[in-house]
Amino acid sequence: MRQACHLLIALLLSVMPGVSIGASELSEPQRGRIFYVRQTVGDDASDGLSPDDAWQSVSPLASVMEAGDIAYVGPGLYREAIVLANSGTADNPIALIADTTGEHTGDPPGIVMITGADAVDESIFVPQATRGVYMAPSPEKQVMGAVEMDGPQYRYTDVRDTVEFIKEQKSALDVVAEVPETFFYDSEAKVVYIHTSDGKPPSTHELELIRRRDGVGTYGKHYISVTGFTFRHMRTAGINFDTGSSHCTATNNTSYGSWQGIRAFGSTDVLLVGNTMFRNGNSGAYFLGAATNGFAIGNILYDNTKGVRWSSASANGLAIENIAFANREIGISIENSEDIRVAGNVLANNAIAQLLVKKAGTIHRGIVSKPTASSS
């Protein structure tokens, strides 16, 4: 499957002028150092250079990984983030690999999950005058969201993103009092207000507070690949290839419960292949901020607001053989972006439109509000 996908990408790129994808996207990375993380038996005081001397945390990888390095991360739940400090090169990319089978780390098979949320003692929440509204102090860390883990795990809406706050200009505290499953973090008082989904006390739920922006983040970094991880409940995205990043790939990851599943902001030559993205507040995969050469191939996207999305003067993108279904608005959305090519996708049961193309002053919808499959 991977070889076939690479052949397909190579064929497509051969007929698409102006596109330059580096060696890291189409070949195995060359070896530099190999780092190991094992939550089960690792020790952050070790050097991380063998399974027996593995680290226990993923965060040390952020500063030490350099061009040509590979990191194998063993199964476990990591309440951390990796914001890479260095870039790879075309011949020697940096590779983060979730070792879900335990082949490299020696761990039993399992999911390798990175979450932006921390467990919380629900007893710290104090009831307020409005039923369902509770307040808790958070003096050490900003609260970026909340989620009830005992339910469907939709993250609470920030009141500042609601119609009531933006258009009706109600106060943040009034909105959190009116709307269930919302939160407001008062940065001056350093307290968080929440309105539970059912009005019951937080102690009746398994509550977590979101405190990290991204699972893996690159800012102006190049030739990075991320493979096989599961990300959940980040403030922004499970994987964020941010401003000025280039030649980055995300392959066979799962990302849910964040604002975006995988994000490419102002980045070039970003390739997303075989990922599963669901239950994200804004989009499953999002190319924005004049992102160029953003390719989404063979991904599965559902229960997001939008499945695959381009916007804000992004250009020269490709969506091929993705499956986008049951998204809350649109399967594939192309907004004020140029030269986005769409082929062979399966789009079905997306609530407003299967395919939307929006340019200044015009909107074109393909297969509007029809609960049937569409190939685009």
C-alpha positions as CSV (number, residue, x, y, z in Angstrom):
1,M,0.0,0.0,0.0
2,R,2.7,2.5,0.9
3,Q,4.7,1.7,-2.2
4,A,1.6,2.1,-4.4
5,C,0.9,5.5,-2.7
6,H,4.4,6.6,-3.3
7,L,4.2,5.6,-7.0
8,L,0.9,7.5,-7.3
9,I,2.4,10.6,-5.7
10,A,5.5,10.5,-8.0
11,L,3.2,10.1,-11.1
12,L,1.1,13.1,-10.0
13,L,4.0,15.3,-9.2
14,S,5.6,14.5,-12.6
15,V,2.6,16.2,-14.3
16,M,2.2,19.1,-11.9
17,P,4.5,22.0,-12.7
18,G,6.0,24.1,-9.9
19,V,5.8,21.4,-7.3
20,S,8.9,20.3,-5.4
21,I,8.6,17.6,-2.8
22,G,11.8,16.4,-1.2
23,A,13.4,13.0,-0.7
24,S,11.9,12.6,2.7
25,E,8.4,12.3,1.3
26,L,9.2,9.5,-1.2
27,S,12.0,7.4,0.4
28,E,13.0,6.0,3.7
29,P,15.1,8.4,5.9
30,Q,18.8,7.9,6.1
31,R,20.1,7.1,9.6
32,G,21.7,9.5,12.0
33,R,21.2,8.7,15.7
34,I,18.2,6.6,16.8
35,F,16.4,7.6,20.0
36,Y,14.0,5.4,22.0
37,V,11.1,6.4,24.3
38,R,9.4,3.8,26.5
39,Q,6.9,5.0,28.9
40,T,6.7,1.6,30.6
41,V,10.4,1.2,31.7
42,G,12.2,4.4,30.4
43,D,14.2,6.9,32.4
44,D,14.7,10.5,31.4
45,A,18.1,10.4,33.1
46,S,19.3,7.9,30.5
47,D,20.7,8.9,27.1
48,G,17.8,7.5,25.1
49,L,20.0,5.8,22.5
50,S,19.0,2.2,23.0
51,P,15.8,0.3,24.1
52,D,17.5,-0.5,27.4
53,D,18.5,3.2,27.9
54,A,15.2,4.7,26.6
55,W,13.7,7.9,27.9
56,Q,10.3,7.8,29.6
57,S,9.1,11.1,28.1
58,V,8.8,12.4,24.6
59,S,9.5,16.0,25.4
60,P,13.4,15.6,25.4
61,L,13.1,14.7,21.7
62,A,12.2,18.3,21.0
63,S,15.6,19.8,21.6
64,V,18.0,16.9,20.7
65,M,16.8,15.7,17.4
66,E,18.9,16.8,14.4
67,A,19.0,16.0,10.7
68,G,19.0,12.3,10.1
69,D,17.8,11.3,13.5
70,I,15.0,8.9,14.1
71,A,12.9,8.5,17.3
72,Y,10.9,5.3,18.0
73,V,8.2,6.0,20.7
74,G,6.7,3.0,22.5
75,P,3.0,2.6,23.4
76,G,1.6,4.7,26.2
77,L,-0.3,7.9,27.0
78,Y,2.0,10.9,26.9
79,R,0.7,14.1,28.4
80,E,3.3,16.2,26.7
81,A,4.2,18.0,23.4
82,I,7.1,17.9,21.0
83,V,8.0,21.3,19.5
84,L,11.0,20.5,17.3
85,A,14.0,22.9,17.6
86,N,15.9,21.7,14.5
87,S,15.3,20.9,10.9
88,G,16.2,17.9,8.8
89,T,17.5,18.0,5.3
90,A,16.4,16.6,2.0
91,D,18.9,13.7,2.4
92,N,18.6,13.4,6.2
93,P,15.1,14.2,7.4
94,I,14.0,14.0,11.1
95,A,11.6,11.1,11.7
96,L,9.2,10.7,14.6
97,I,7.8,7.2,14.5
98,A,5.2,5.6,16.8
99,D,6.3,2.0,17.5
100,T,2.8,0.6,17.9
101,T,3.9,-3.0,17.4
102,G,6.9,-2.8,19.8
103,E,9.2,-4.0,17.1
104,H,11.9,-1.4,17.9
105,T,11.3,-0.6,21.5
106,G,10.5,-4.1,22.7
107,D,7.3,-3.0,24.3
108,P,4.0,-4.9,24.0
109,P,1.9,-3.6,21.1
110,G,-0.4,-0.7,21.8
111,I,-1.5,2.9,20.9
112,V,1.1,5.7,21.1
113,M,-1.0,8.6,22.2
114,I,0.0,12.2,22.8
115,T,-2.7,14.4,24.5
116,G,-2.9,18.1,25.2
117,A,-5.2,17.4,28.2
118,D,-4.4,16.7,31.9
119,A,-6.6,14.9,34.4
120,V,-8.0,17.1,37.1
121,D,-9.4,16.6,40.6
122,E,-13.0,17.5,39.9
123,S,-13.6,18.4,43.6
124,I,-11.7,21.7,43.1
125,F,-14.7,23.1,41.1
126,V,-17.0,25.4,43.1
127,P,-20.7,25.7,42.0
128,Q,-21.8,29.2,40.8
129,A,-25.2,30.8,40.9
130,T,-26.3,29.3,37.5
131,R,-27.0,25.6,37.5
132,G,-24.3,23.7,35.7
133,V,-21.7,26.4,36.0
134,Y,-18.6,25.8,38.1
135,M,-15.4,27.7,38.8
136,A,-11.9,26.4,39.6
137,P,-8.5,28.2,40.2
138,S,-5.8,27.6,37.7
139,P,-2.9,29.8,38.8
140,E,0.0,27.8,37.3
141,K,-1.2,26.9,33.7
142,Q,-3.6,28.5,31.3
143,V,-6.7,26.4,30.5
144,M,-7.2,26.1,26.7
145,G,-10.2,23.8,26.9
146,A,-12.0,21.1,28.7
147,V,-13.4,17.7,27.9
148,E,-15.6,15.1,29.6
149,M,-13.8,11.8,29.0
150,D,-16.8,9.7,30.2
151,G,-18.9,10.9,27.2
152,P,-18.3,11.2,23.5
153,Q,-15.2,13.3,24.3
154,Y,-16.2,16.5,22.4
155,R,-14.2,19.3,23.8
156,Y,-16.0,22.3,25.3
157,T,-16.4,25.4,23.2
158,D,-14.5,28.5,24.2
159,V,-17.1,31.1,24.8
160,R,-15.1,33.6,22.8
161,D,-15.8,31.5,19.7
162,T,-19.6,31.5,20.1
163,V,-22.2,33.6,18.3
164,E,-23.5,34.9,21.6
165,F,-20.1,36.4,22.4
166,I,-19.0,37.6,18.9
167,K,-22.3,38.8,17.3
168,E,-24.6,39.4,20.3
169,Q,-21.7,40.8,22.3
170,K,-22.7,39.2,25.6
171,S,-20.1,38.9,28.3
172,A,-18.0,35.7,28.6
173,L,-19.6,34.9,32.0
174,D,-23.1,35.4,30.6
175,V,-22.4,33.0,27.7
176,V,-20.9,30.3,29.8
177,A,-24.0,30.5,32.0
178,E,-26.3,30.2,29.0
179,V,-24.6,27.5,26.9
180,P,-23.7,24.0,28.1
181,E,-20.3,22.5,27.2
182,T,-18.6,25.8,27.2
183,F,-15.7,27.2,29.2
184,F,-14.0,30.6,29.9
185,Y,-10.5,31.1,31.2
186,D,-10.1,34.4,33.0
187,S,-6.4,35.1,32.5
188,E,-6.4,38.0,35.0
189,A,-8.0,36.2,37.8
190,K,-6.4,32.9,36.7
191,V,-9.6,30.9,37.1
192,V,-11.6,28.8,34.7
193,Y,-15.4,28.6,34.4
194,I,-17.1,25.6,32.9
195,H,-20.7,24.7,32.1
196,T,-21.0,20.9,32.1
197,S,-22.9,19.1,29.3
198,D,-25.8,18.0,31.5
199,G,-25.7,20.6,34.3
200,K,-24.4,18.0,36.8
201,P,-21.4,18.6,39.0
202,P,-17.9,18.0,37.5
203,S,-17.5,15.2,40.2
204,T,-20.1,13.2,38.2
205,H,-17.8,13.3,35.1
206,E,-14.2,12.3,34.3
207,L,-13.0,15.8,33.4
208,E,-9.7,16.8,31.8
209,L,-8.4,20.3,31.1
210,I,-6.6,21.1,27.8
211,R,-3.3,22.9,28.5
212,R,-1.1,22.3,25.4
213,R,-1.4,23.9,21.9
214,D,0.0,21.1,19.6
215,G,1.0,17.5,19.9
216,V,3.9,17.8,17.4
217,G,4.8,21.4,16.3
218,T,7.2,22.7,13.8
219,Y,7.8,26.5,13.4
220,G,9.9,27.3,10.4
221,K,11.4,23.8,10.4
222,H,12.0,21.6,7.3
223,Y,12.1,17.9,6.3
224,I,10.1,16.5,9.3
225,S,8.0,13.3,9.2
226,V,5.5,12.1,11.8
227,T,4.2,8.6,11.5
228,G,1.7,6.4,13.4
229,F,0.8,8.5,16.4
230,T,-2.6,9.1,18.0
231,F,-3.2,12.7,19.1
232,R,-6.2,14.0,21.1
233,H,-7.5,17.2,22.7
234,M,-5.0,19.9,21.7
235,R,-5.8,23.6,21.7
236,T,-4.8,23.9,18.0
237,A,-3.8,20.7,16.3
238,G,-2.5,17.2,16.8
239,I,0.2,18.0,14.3
240,N,1.0,21.7,13.4
241,F,3.4,22.5,10.5
242,D,3.5,26.2,11.2
243,T,4.8,29.4,9.7
244,G,7.6,28.8,7.2
245,S,7.8,25.0,7.7
246,S,8.4,23.0,4.5
247,H,8.8,19.4,3.2
248,C,6.9,17.9,6.1
249,T,4.9,14.7,6.1
250,A,2.3,13.2,8.3
251,T,1.5,9.5,7.6
252,N,-0.9,7.0,9.2
253,N,-1.7,9.2,12.3
254,T,-5.0,9.6,14.1
255,S,-6.0,13.0,15.4
256,Y,-9.2,13.9,17.1
257,G,-10.8,16.3,19.6
258,S,-8.7,19.3,18.7
259,W,-9.5,22.5,16.8
260,Q,-7.8,21.0,13.7
261,G,-6.6,17.5,13.3
262,I,-3.5,18.4,11.2
263,R,-2.7,22.0,10.3
264,A,-0.3,23.5,7.7
265,F,-0.2,27.3,8.3
266,G,2.0,29.4,5.9
267,S,3.9,26.2,5.0
268,T,5.1,24.7,1.8
269,D,5.3,21.1,0.5
270,V,3.3,19.4,3.2
271,L,2.0,15.9,2.5
272,L,-0.7,14.2,4.5
273,V,-1.2,10.5,3.7
274,G,-3.4,7.8,5.3
275,N,-4.3,9.8,8.4
276,T,-7.6,9.5,10.2
277,M,-9.1,12.8,11.6
278,F,-12.4,13.1,13.4
279,R,-14.3,15.1,15.9
280,N,-12.2,18.2,15.4
281,G,-13.9,21.6,16.0
282,N,-12.8,23.3,12.8
283,S,-11.3,20.9,10.3
284,G,-9.8,17.5,9.9
285,A,-6.9,18.7,7.6
286,Y,-6.4,22.4,7.1
287,F,-4.1,24.3,4.7
288,L,-4.2,28.0,5.4
289,G,-2.2,31.2,5.6
290,A,-1.0,31.1,2.0
291,A,0.1,27.5,2.3
292,T,1.4,26.1,-1.0
293,N,1.8,22.6,-2.3
294,G,-0.4,21.1,0.3
295,F,-1.4,17.5,-0.6
296,A,-4.0,15.4,1.2
297,I,-4.0,11.8,-0.1
298,G,-5.9,8.8,1.1
299,N,-7.1,10.3,4.4
300,I,-10.3,9.4,6.3
301,L,-12.2,12.4,7.8
302,Y,-15.5,12.4,9.7
303,D,-17.4,14.3,12.4
304,N,-15.3,17.4,11.9
305,T,-16.9,20.7,11.0
306,K,-15.1,20.4,7.6
307,G,-13.1,17.5,6.3
308,V,-10.3,18.8,4.2
309,R,-10.0,22.6,3.9
310,W,-8.0,25.2,2.1
311,S,-8.3,28.9,2.8
312,S,-6.7,32.3,2.9
313,A,-4.8,32.5,-0.3
314,S,-3.4,29.0,-0.2
315,A,-2.4,27.6,-3.6
316,N,-1.4,24.5,-5.6
317,G,-3.0,21.9,-3.5
318,L,-4.2,18.3,-4.1
319,A,-7.0,16.2,-2.6
320,I,-7.1,12.7,-3.9
321,E,-8.6,9.4,-2.8
322,N,-9.7,10.9,0.6
323,I,-12.9,9.6,2.3
324,A,-14.8,12.5,3.9
325,F,-18.2,11.5,5.4
326,A,-20.6,12.7,8.1
327,N,-18.8,16.0,8.6
328,R,-20.9,18.6,10.3
329,E,-20.7,21.0,7.3
330,I,-18.6,20.2,4.3
331,G,-16.5,17.3,3.0
332,I,-13.9,19.3,1.0
333,S,-13.9,23.0,1.3
334,I,-11.8,25.3,-1.0
335,E,-12.1,28.9,0.1
336,N,-10.3,31.8,-1.6
337,S,-7.5,29.5,-2.7
338,E,-6.1,28.9,-6.2
339,D,-5.3,25.8,-8.2
340,I,-6.6,23.2,-5.8
341,R,-7.0,19.9,-7.7
342,V,-9.6,17.3,-6.5
343,A,-9.9,13.8,-7.8
344,G,-11.1,10.4,-6.8
345,N,-12.4,11.3,-3.4
346,V,-15.4,9.7,-1.8
347,L,-17.7,12.3,-0.2
348,A,-20.9,11.3,1.6
349,N,-23.4,12.5,4.1
350,N,-21.7,15.8,4.8
351,A,-24.4,18.0,6.2
352,I,-24.2,21.2,4.0
353,A,-22.1,20.3,1.0
354,Q,-19.9,17.5,-0.2
355,L,-17.6,19.9,-2.1
356,L,-17.5,23.7,-1.7
357,V,-15.5,26.1,-3.8
358,K,-15.7,29.7,-2.6
359,K,-14.0,32.7,-4.2
360,A,-14.5,36.4,-3.7
361,G,-18.2,37.0,-4.0
362,T,-19.1,33.5,-5.3
363,I,-19.8,30.1,-3.8
364,H,-20.1,26.9,-5.8
365,R,-21.4,23.8,-4.0
366,G,-21.1,20.3,-5.3
367,I,-23.7,17.8,-4.3
368,V,-25.5,20.0,-1.7
369,S,-27.2,18.3,1.3
370,K,-27.6,14.9,-0.4
371,P,-27.1,11.9,1.8
372,T,-25.4,9.9,-1.0
373,A,-21.9,9.2,-1.9
374,S,-20.1,11.3,-4.4
375,S,-16.7,10.8,-6.1
376,S,-15.0,14.1,-6.9
